[in-house]
Amino acid sequence: MRSPLTALGLVSLLVLVACSREQAAEDGRTVHQTPEAIAASGSSIDEASSDAMQIDPVTGFRMTGDWELVRAHCTGCHSSKLITQQRGTAQQWLAMIRWMQQKQNLWQFDSGTEERIIAYLSENYPPDAGRRRAAIPRDLMPPNPYASSTVN
């Protein structure tokens, strides 16, 4: 006989998975579909995979190219959400990596790994002009009460 705690744990896991899929659908993200679900929709598996980008339900990363490499190297230090909410060109992603290496003790990558990470990030999270407002001009900003009296 199974313990009631084991059954409760299984039920909790099933609820969590169902909620994750529901949240992903509400957010417009694609979740993995079973072959049966694809067949029921009237699409072929090839059509379904080419029409929709697969999103990892745990990290939110687009499951293409070297996404697992990015997951392995980046989510050990910070949330995957920090990555998916950013946008940048290859040069901008490289600058972010260099900053993390200089200021946050991120380890050095071998050149092949670094190139693959940057390629994934710049292809899947490129700049998007409509995502952010322009910076507020300095002369329109209120005074900073915490700033030192000398400005460099």
C-alpha positions as a Markdown table, in Angstrom:
| # | Residue | x | y | z |
|---|---|---|---|---|
| 1 | Met | 0.0 | 0.0 | 0.0 |
| 2 | Arg | 1.3 | 3.5 | -0.9 |
| 3 | Ser | 1.6 | 6.1 | 1.7 |
| 4 | Pro | -1.0 | 9.0 | 1.6 |
| 5 | Leu | 2.0 | 11.4 | 1.4 |
| 6 | Thr | 3.2 | 9.7 | -1.8 |
| 7 | Ala | -0.3 | 10.0 | -3.4 |
| 8 | Leu | -0.4 | 13.7 | -2.2 |
| 9 | Gly | 3.0 | 14.3 | -3.8 |
| 10 | Leu | 1.9 | 12.8 | -7.1 |
| 11 | Val | -1.3 | 14.9 | -7.1 |
| 12 | Ser | 0.6 | 18.0 | -6.3 |
| 13 | Leu | 3.0 | 17.3 | -9.2 |
| 14 | Leu | 0.2 | 16.8 | -11.6 |
| 15 | Val | -1.5 | 20.0 | -10.5 |
| 16 | Leu | 1.8 | 21.9 | -10.9 |
| 17 | Val | 2.4 | 20.6 | -14.4 |
| 18 | Ala | -1.2 | 21.4 | -15.4 |
| 19 | Cys | -0.9 | 24.9 | -14.0 |
| 20 | Ser | 2.5 | 25.4 | -15.8 |
| 21 | Arg | 0.9 | 24.4 | -19.1 |
| 22 | Glu | -2.1 | 26.7 | -18.5 |
| 23 | Gln | 0.1 | 29.6 | -17.6 |
| 24 | Ala | 2.3 | 29.0 | -20.7 |
| 25 | Ala | -0.8 | 29.0 | -22.9 |
| 26 | Glu | -2.1 | 32.2 | -21.3 |
| 27 | Asp | 1.3 | 33.8 | -21.9 |
| 28 | Gly | 1.2 | 32.8 | -25.6 |
| 29 | Arg | 4.0 | 30.3 | -25.2 |
| 30 | Thr | 3.9 | 26.9 | -26.8 |
| 31 | Val | 4.2 | 23.9 | -24.7 |
| 32 | His | 5.1 | 20.3 | -25.8 |
| 33 | Gln | 2.2 | 18.6 | -27.3 |
| 34 | Thr | 1.7 | 14.8 | -27.5 |
| 35 | Pro | 1.4 | 13.2 | -30.9 |
| 36 | Glu | -2.2 | 12.4 | -30.0 |
| 37 | Ala | -3.0 | 16.1 | -29.3 |
| 38 | Ile | -1.4 | 17.1 | -32.6 |
| 39 | Ala | -3.3 | 14.5 | -34.5 |
| 40 | Ala | -6.6 | 15.6 | -32.8 |
| 41 | Ser | -5.9 | 19.2 | -34.0 |
| 42 | Gly | -5.8 | 18.0 | -37.6 |
| 43 | Ser | -2.1 | 19.0 | -38.0 |
| 44 | Ser | 0.8 | 16.8 | -38.8 |
| 45 | Ile | 3.7 | 16.5 | -36.3 |
| 46 | Asp | 5.9 | 18.2 | -38.9 |
| 47 | Glu | 3.5 | 21.1 | -39.3 |
| 48 | Ala | 3.1 | 21.5 | -35.6 |
| 49 | Ser | 6.8 | 21.6 | -34.9 |
| 50 | Ser | 7.5 | 24.0 | -37.8 |
| 51 | Asp | 4.6 | 26.4 | -37.0 |
| 52 | Ala | 5.3 | 26.8 | -33.3 |
| 53 | Met | 8.4 | 27.5 | -31.3 |
| 54 | Gln | 8.8 | 25.0 | -28.5 |
| 55 | Ile | 9.3 | 26.7 | -25.1 |
| 56 | Asp | 10.9 | 24.8 | -22.2 |
| 57 | Pro | 8.3 | 24.9 | -19.4 |
| 58 | Val | 10.9 | 25.1 | -16.7 |
| 59 | Thr | 13.1 | 27.9 | -18.0 |
| 60 | Gly | 11.0 | 29.6 | -20.6 |
| 61 | Phe | 13.8 | 29.3 | -23.1 |
| 62 | Arg | 13.1 | 28.8 | -26.7 |
| 63 | Met | 14.0 | 25.1 | -27.3 |
| 64 | Thr | 16.2 | 25.6 | -30.4 |
| 65 | Gly | 19.9 | 25.4 | -31.1 |
| 66 | Asp | 22.0 | 25.5 | -28.0 |
| 67 | Trp | 19.3 | 26.3 | -25.5 |
| 68 | Glu | 20.5 | 23.5 | -23.1 |
| 69 | Leu | 24.1 | 25.0 | -23.2 |
| 70 | Val | 22.7 | 28.4 | -22.1 |
| 71 | Arg | 20.6 | 26.7 | -19.4 |
| 72 | Ala | 23.6 | 24.9 | -18.1 |
| 73 | His | 25.9 | 28.0 | -18.0 |
| 74 | Cys | 23.5 | 30.8 | -17.1 |
| 75 | Thr | 20.8 | 29.5 | -14.7 |
| 76 | Gly | 23.3 | 28.4 | -12.1 |
| 77 | Cys | 23.8 | 32.1 | -11.2 |
| 78 | His | 20.5 | 33.7 | -11.9 |
| 79 | Ser | 16.9 | 33.1 | -13.0 |
| 80 | Ser | 16.2 | 32.2 | -16.6 |
| 81 | Lys | 13.7 | 35.1 | -16.5 |
| 82 | Leu | 16.5 | 37.5 | -16.3 |
| 83 | Ile | 17.7 | 36.2 | -19.7 |
| 84 | Thr | 14.3 | 35.9 | -21.4 |
| 85 | Gln | 13.4 | 39.5 | -20.5 |
| 86 | Gln | 16.6 | 40.9 | -22.0 |
| 87 | Arg | 17.2 | 41.6 | -25.7 |
| 88 | Gly | 20.4 | 42.4 | -27.5 |
| 89 | Thr | 22.7 | 42.0 | -30.6 |
| 90 | Ala | 25.6 | 39.6 | -30.5 |
| 91 | Gln | 27.8 | 42.5 | -29.4 |
| 92 | Gln | 25.5 | 43.5 | -26.7 |
| 93 | Trp | 25.2 | 40.0 | -25.3 |
| 94 | Leu | 29.0 | 39.7 | -25.4 |
| 95 | Ala | 29.3 | 43.0 | -23.5 |
| 96 | Met | 26.8 | 41.6 | -20.8 |
| 97 | Ile | 29.0 | 38.4 | -20.5 |
| 98 | Arg | 32.2 | 40.5 | -20.2 |
| 99 | Trp | 30.5 | 42.6 | -17.5 |
| 100 | Met | 29.5 | 39.5 | -15.6 |
| 101 | Gln | 33.0 | 38.1 | -15.9 |
| 102 | Gln | 34.6 | 41.3 | -14.6 |
| 103 | Lys | 32.1 | 42.2 | -11.9 |
| 104 | Gln | 30.3 | 39.1 | -10.9 |
| 105 | Asn | 33.0 | 36.4 | -11.1 |
| 106 | Leu | 31.5 | 34.6 | -14.1 |
| 107 | Trp | 34.0 | 32.0 | -15.3 |
| 108 | Gln | 35.8 | 32.3 | -18.7 |
| 109 | Phe | 34.3 | 30.2 | -21.5 |
| 110 | Asp | 36.3 | 28.5 | -24.1 |
| 111 | Ser | 35.8 | 30.4 | -27.4 |
| 112 | Gly | 33.5 | 27.8 | -29.0 |
| 113 | Thr | 31.2 | 27.7 | -26.0 |
| 114 | Glu | 31.0 | 31.5 | -25.8 |
| 115 | Glu | 30.3 | 31.8 | -29.5 |
| 116 | Arg | 27.5 | 29.2 | -29.3 |
| 117 | Ile | 25.9 | 31.0 | -26.2 |
| 118 | Ile | 26.1 | 34.4 | -27.9 |
| 119 | Ala | 24.6 | 32.9 | -31.2 |
| 120 | Tyr | 21.7 | 31.4 | -29.3 |
| 121 | Leu | 21.0 | 34.5 | -27.3 |
| 122 | Ser | 21.3 | 37.0 | -30.2 |
| 123 | Glu | 19.1 | 34.7 | -32.5 |
| 124 | Asn | 16.4 | 34.0 | -29.9 |
| 125 | Tyr | 16.4 | 37.3 | -27.9 |
| 126 | Pro | 17.4 | 40.0 | -30.5 |
| 127 | Pro | 16.8 | 43.7 | -30.0 |
| 128 | Asp | 13.2 | 44.8 | -30.2 |
| 129 | Ala | 12.6 | 48.5 | -30.6 |
| 130 | Gly | 9.0 | 48.3 | -29.3 |
| 131 | Arg | 10.0 | 46.6 | -26.0 |
| 132 | Arg | 11.2 | 49.6 | -23.9 |
| 133 | Arg | 10.7 | 53.3 | -23.8 |
| 134 | Ala | 13.6 | 55.6 | -24.4 |
| 135 | Ala | 15.7 | 56.7 | -21.5 |
| 136 | Ile | 14.5 | 59.8 | -19.7 |
| 137 | Pro | 16.9 | 62.7 | -20.4 |
| 138 | Arg | 19.2 | 63.5 | -17.4 |
| 139 | Asp | 17.9 | 67.1 | -17.3 |
| 140 | Leu | 14.3 | 65.8 | -16.7 |
| 141 | Met | 15.3 | 63.5 | -13.9 |
| 142 | Pro | 14.7 | 64.5 | -10.3 |
| 143 | Pro | 17.8 | 65.0 | -8.1 |
| 144 | Asn | 19.2 | 61.9 | -6.6 |
| 145 | Pro | 19.3 | 62.3 | -2.8 |
| 146 | Tyr | 21.9 | 59.5 | -2.6 |
| 147 | Ala | 24.4 | 60.8 | -5.1 |
| 148 | Ser | 27.7 | 62.1 | -3.9 |
| 149 | Ser | 28.4 | 65.8 | -4.3 |
| 150 | Thr | 31.2 | 65.1 | -6.9 |
| 151 | Val | 30.1 | 63.7 | -10.2 |
| 152 | Asn | 32.7 | 62.0 | -12.4 |
